[in-house]
Amino acid sequence: MNESRNGVLSAVAAFFLWGILPIFWKSLSFIPPASIIAHRTLWSLLLLLPVLAGRRQLGELFRSLAPRRGGGWHLLSGTLLAGNWLLYVWATLNGRIIESALGYYLNPFLNMLAGALFFGERQNRLQLTAVAVAIAGVACQLPAVKGIPWVALVLALSFSLYAVVRKKAPLGALAGLGAETLMLAPVGLVWLLWQESQGAVIFGGSVPRAALILCTGLATATPLLCFGHAARTISLTTLGILQFLAPTLQFLIGWKFYGEAMSPLRLASFSLIWAAVAIYAANALRRPPETQKAA
C-alpha cells in the first residue's frame, strides 16, 4: 500500500508540473522548438549522471543498453518521448496550448485501452460511466478545432505508447530516464552544433536566457522521474485518471494567461470531463484498498 500511495503522489506531482510548464516553454520562444528539445535532452542527462553515479547505478544503465538487456525498449521509449516533446513545445509556442490540452485529455483513455490490451486491466461499470462522460466532454471540443485535431491525436498516441514501453522496459524510473536521454543526447548535440554553424545563438545571447536554457534539464527530469516511478507502481487506469490534472491546468493557462480562443463548446467539455473525474474518484473511494493496487 505504501508503494501504491507513493505512486499516486508521484503521478500527481508529475501532472501538476506538466500542467504549468507551458509558461516556462513560452519563456524560451527566443530559440526554435528543436533546439529546446536538444537542450532538454543534454541538460537532463548532465543532471542525471551525477545522481546515478551517487546511487551506483551507472553500471546498470550502461549494461542495459545492450540489445539483449532491454536496450531496444529504452531506445523506443526515448524516441517516443522526443517526438512528444517536440510536438508539444511547437504547439505551445504557436498558440495551440488548448489543443495540446485536448490531446492530454484523450491520452488517459488510450492508457485505459493499453492497460486492457497489454496488462489485462479491467474497468467496472462506474469506471466505464466515467469514461463515457469524459469521451462526451472531449467530443464537445472537436468542432471547435475546425478540422482534424492532429496535434491532439499525435500527442495522445505518442505519450500513451511511451507509458506502455516504460512499463515494459527493464530499468526503473531514474536509470530508465538516464538511458533514454543518453541515447538521444548525440542527436541533440549534433543539432545544436549544426545550428551554431548556421549562425544561431544557441544559448540565447544573454545571461538570463542562458539560465533559462540550463533550467530545461530540471524542468524535464523532475516530472519525468515522477511519472516513470508512477507508471511502474500503479495501474495505467489509475494513471490515466490522474493525468486529467495536467491538461486542465494547460487548458486554463492557454485560456486565461495567453488568451487562446474559447467557445461554449470548450467550456461544456471542461465541465463534462471534470464530472467524469468526480465519478471515477467516487468509485475509487468506495473500493476496498486491495483492489486499488497496481496491476
DAZI-V885652 format. One record per backbone hydrogen bond with DSSP energy under -1.0 kcal/mol. NH is the residue of the N-H (numbers start at 0). CO is the residue of the C=O. Records with the same first field share a line. If there is no record, write none. Layout:
BEGIN
NH=CO + CO
END
This chain:
BEGIN
4=0
5=1
6=2
7=3
8=4
9=5
10=6
11=7
12=8
13=9
14=10
15=11
16=12
17=13
18=14
19=15
22=19
24=20
25=21
26=22
27=24
28=25
30=27
35=31
36=32
37=33
38=34
39=35
40=36
41=37
42=38
43=39
44=40
45=41
46=42
47=43
48=44
51=47
52=48
53=49
54=50
55=52
56=51
60=56
61=57
62=58
63=59
65=62
68=65
69=66
70=65
73=69
74=70
75=71
76=72
77=73
78=74
79=75
80=76
81=77
82=78
83=79
84=80
85=81
86=82
87=83
88=84
89=85
90=86
91=87
92=88
94=91
95=90
99=95
100=96
101=97
102=98
103=99
104=100
105=101
106=102
109=105
110=106
111=107
112=108
113=109
114=110
115=111
116=112
117=113
118=114
120=114
127=123
128=124
129=125
130=126
131=127
132=128
133=129
134=130
135=131
136=132
137=133
138=134
139=135
140=137
144=141
149=147
152=148
153=149
154=150
155=151
156=152
157=153
158=154
159=155
160=156
161=157
162=158
163=159
164=160
165=161
166=162
167=163
168=164
175=171
176=172
177=173
178=174
179=175
180=176
181=177
182=178
183=179
184=180
187=183
188=184
189=185
190=186
191=187
192=188
193=189
194=190
195=191
196=192
197=193
198=195
199=194
201=199
203=200
209=205
210=206
211=207
212=208
213=209
214=210
215=212
216=213
218=214
219=215
220=216
221=217
223=219
224=220
225=221
226=222
227=223
228=224
229=225
230=226
233=229
238=234
239=235
240=236
241=237
242=238
243=240
244=241
247=243
248=244
249=245
250=246
251=247
252=248
253=249
254=250
255=251
256=252
257=252
259=253
266=262
267=263
268=264
269=265
270=266
271=267
272=268
273=269
274=270
275=271
276=272
277=273
278=274
279=275
280=276
281=277
282=278
283=279
284=280
285=281
290=287
291=288
END
